Amino acid sequence: MEEIYQIIRHLGVTDKYKGYHYTAEAVLLALRLKDTSMRVTKDIYPRLAASHKVTANSIEHAIRTIVDVAWNKSRRSLEEIAGKPLAYKPPNAEFIAMLTYYISDRGSNHNSSNGI
């Protein structure tokens, strides 16, 4: 989990945002569900909402705020994680998927060439 937090912080996001922890937990869930057909709105938001006693909409909004912050503060780092230039700010599901695949790939390669 610390690796996930480190990457989120590298994107300019701090724990002052509610979505900081929600995003990390969403990525962790996505990593656990990566071999299944993961659906953010049907699988991840409801689970997080139940565990935090909030609505799925509040989870979605908080994560969207994290995407906005990352996009505005660290677009270049976000593009490094995506592995390509981004023509638009990614929606939440893409953002979570990018982080999930990035972390999964790092784990399988055991190294990172870009220092994130």
Salt bridges, closest charged atoms under 4 A:
GLU2 OE2 - ARG9 NH2 2.75
GLU3 OE2 - ARG106 NE 2.98
GLU25 OE1 - HIS52 NE2 2.96
ASP43 OD1 - ARG39 NH2 3.57
GLU60 OE1 - ARG64 NH2 2.82
ASP68 OD1 - LYS89 NZ 2.42
GLU79 OE2 - ARG75 NE 3.58
